[in-house]
Amino acid sequence: MNLDFEDEWYGWRLRGRHLVSDDGQRMTVERLRGLMWRDKMELRLKGYASRRAAEEARKSASRRQLVKVVVVQLDDLRHRGVAAS
């Protein structure tokens, strides 16, 4: 089976049992399954159910910026033995 892909997959092609990248790397079905399994296990370790959930979490994390507020009593703060004021 020979098939040439188009649009965002332009340059990629299917040749027999191999998916061939635009730079000529051949990938078997087993290799693709292995890559997808590894991706799934990495997401699972990070606590996400799917790639889509991980991408949504990354987008929402970039939208909300956390601010940490620290309140210090100045009469309690000393720097090199000298009280701050």
VEXGU-488177 format. One line per 8 residues: for each residue x, y, z of C-alpha. Coordinates in pm, 1 decimal. Example, Ala and Ser with C-alpha at 12.3 -4.5 7.8 and 13.67 -1.06 7.14 Angstrom:
2
1230.0/-450.0/780.0 | 1367.0/-106.0/714.0
# end
This chain:
85
0.0/0.0/0.0 | 141.0/339.6/-98.4 | -30.3/654.4/22.4 | 90.7/1015.0/25.5 | -63.3/1247.0/285.6 | -161.7/1611.0/234.1 | -221.6/1933.6/431.5 | -41.4/1935.5/770.2
91.8/1584.4/697.7 | 246.0/1694.6/365.2 | 566.7/1504.0/297.9 | 463.5/1205.8/511.1 | 369.8/884.5/334.4 | 260.1/529.6/403.8 | 481.7/267.2/239.4 | 383.3/-90.8/313.8
394.5/-137.6/692.6 | 593.2/183.3/752.5 | 490.7/540.7/810.3 | 769.3/745.3/650.7 | 836.0/1097.8/775.5 | 922.7/1390.5/550.9 | 1291.2/1343.7/636.3 | 1283.4/970.2/553.2
1255.2/806.5/896.4 | 1054.1/485.8/887.9 | 820.4/393.6/1173.4 | 649.5/59.1/1213.0 | 310.4/6.3/1373.2 | 480.8/-141.3/1680.1 | 702.4/166.8/1717.2 | 401.4/400.5/1695.8
214.6/191.3/1953.6 | 518.9/208.6/2180.6 | 540.6/586.6/2149.2 | 170.6/625.9/2224.8 | 197.4/389.2/2524.3 | 491.0/587.5/2663.9 | 302.1/915.0/2620.7 | 1.7/764.9/2799.9
217.2/642.1/3090.7 | 393.3/980.4/3125.9 | 55.0/1154.3/3141.7 | -64.8/899.2/3395.9 | 238.5/965.0/3616.6 | 162.7/1337.6/3604.0 | -199.2/1269.7/3702.4 | -375.8/1340.4/3371.9
-628.1/1111.9/3204.7 | -550.0/1226.1/2850.5 | -332.0/1453.3/2638.2 | -628.3/1690.4/2599.9 | -663.2/1722.3/2979.7 | -291.0/1796.7/3012.2 | -307.4/2066.6/2743.9 | -611.9/2226.9/2908.4
-435.8/2229.0/3245.9 | -129.2/2391.9/3090.3 | -345.1/2659.2/2924.9 | -538.9/2735.3/3242.9 | -216.6/2748.8/3448.0 | -70.9/3007.8/3212.6 | -386.4/3220.0/3238.1 | -385.9/3244.6/3615.8
-73.9/3384.8/3767.8 | -30.7/3311.3/4134.0 | 78.1/3589.5/4365.5 | 227.3/3521.7/4706.1 | 175.9/3784.1/4972.2 | 417.6/3793.7/5264.4 | 345.5/4008.0/5570.2 | 644.9/4081.0/5791.7
641.9/4277.9/6111.9 | 926.3/4524.5/6063.7 | 1015.1/4536.7/6430.1 | 1079.4/4160.8/6418.9 | 1309.1/4174.7/6115.0 | 1679.4/4211.5/6173.8 | 1953.3/4227.8/5914.6 | 2309.2/4175.8/6040.1
2203.0/4258.6/6393.2 | 2043.7/4593.4/6298.5 | 1667.3/4629.5/6327.1 | 1487.1/4720.9/6006.1 | 1257.3/5018.4/6007.4
# end
